[in-house]
Amino acid sequence: IMRHEDKLILSATTITAFLTPFMGSSINLAIPEIGAEFSGSVVLLSWIVSAYLLTSALFIVPIGRYADMRGRWRIFECGSLFFALSAFICMLAPSIQILILGRIIQGIAGAMIYATSIAIIAVHIQREHRGYALGINVACVYLGTTLGPFLGGTLTECFGWRSIFLFTIIIATIALINTLHVAKGIREEKGTEKYDTCGAIIYAAMILAAMLAVSTESRASIPLFIAAAILFAVFYVYELRHDNPVFQIRLFKGNKRFTYANLAALINYSSTFAIGFFFSIYLQTVRGFDPMISGMLLISQPLFQMIFSVYVGKLSDRYDSGMLAAFGMGLITVSLSTFIFITADTPIWMPMIALCFTGIGYGCFSAPNTHTVMDSVDDTSSGVASGVLSTMRVSGMMISMALASLVFSIGVGSAVLADADRGALVSSINLGFTLFLFLGIIGTCASLAAYKSRKRV
């Protein structure tokens, strides 16, 4: 029987496990209505999503390392608090700029939660119940992803886009109260080693330069790419020489399976995360569906993803996880190839079926690829490996949204979403899916390379 303390810890981490992906998937359905209220351009509206992802990508590694050294639970508490406060700012935002500011704060809060929740379960819950707790946690992540489009669309249609943030405030407040209650019984040992502040700054600057370079079509992208490359070289050399690095680069050296599986995760999220953003604009602005109907249509992908993740996750214990992940990535790539041909008159059932297969492919990829990453290192490196994989996920999400922003910048420029030419919007979406298809092919190759590389360190 699980201890009472373990149940409290599980409940606190489970609520936030639902909340963060719910926020990410539900906000897409509100983008057209937010654009109508604030007369925002498509590019500016994309930053409502991108701002959250960018700050999460910037801070997840530095915060994760700091939490490992100084205590995870206090960081988790702060994450829950700031998530609720940032949702309050977003709900009352009088302009799109303030809304984006709230999302930036929410991204930092999300990084605090991402970087600590799984580690808290692994450290504080008894070993005999740890697998069960992790399973519940993952199930709630998928539940948040699955319900996000439907609830986001329904709330937006019935009560307006601000109601999504009100719902988030209520859930985040419950999580915070639960977290503060649990904190009374938590005891954590704090490390004495020196924090790699310089490495954290270099890392954040590198990620910022890289993401801004991808998301801009101006000449500024070239010096940003150069700056990102230089910072990467400096970061690589510096971290290898540091006794307590903020990012364990050594795991990539000589471990091809780990490297290729993480690369596949990065590309997977890069090629799939913005699908919801694209289809929210396509269904509501191009096709004229209301947010509720759009949410019901978009629920198919995460629903199939949730169903197949559970089943295929069990298969990865019996069959080679790299093979299953490669199959999933290949199926996603095939689905992406159908999206590049959608028009304003395409029968709606065609992209919806493709979304179902995307969800199946995603479900076949996610759990096995995670299994591949964790199985490619020994137990002493499992915590670091989990952090690296989380970084790949968040960075991939940011790249996906950066590419979405780029194609809309090229296709419709600074035009307000409500006034944008429908043909230009569809052409931009087609271009975006073409880029995603190219990434999907590379991701499939990376998954196959991980399958063929079985060395463990």
Secondary structure, DSSP 8 states (H G I E B T S, - for coil): ---HHHHHHHHHHHHHHHHHHHHHHHHHHHHHHHHHHHT-BHHHHHHHHHHHHHHHHHHHHHHHHHHHHH-HHHHHHHHHHHHHHHHHHHHT-SSHHHHHHHHHHHHHHHHHHHHHHHHHHHHHS-HHHHHHHHHHHHHHHHHHHHHHHHHHHHHHHHH-THHHHHHHHHHHHHHHHHHHHHHTT-------S---HHHHHHHHHHHHHHHHHHH--STTHHHHHHHHHHHHHHHHHHHHH-SS-SS-GGGGTT-HHHHHHHHHHHHHHHHHTTHHHHHHHIIIIIS---HHHHHHHHTHHHHHHHHHHHHHHHHTTTS-HHHHHHHHHHHHHHHHHHHTT--TTS-THHHHHHHHHHHHHHHHHHHHHHHHHHHTS-GGGHHHHHHHHHHHHHHHHHHHHHHHHHHHHHHTTT-BGGGS-HHHHHHHHHHHHHHHHHHHHHHHHHHHHHHH-----
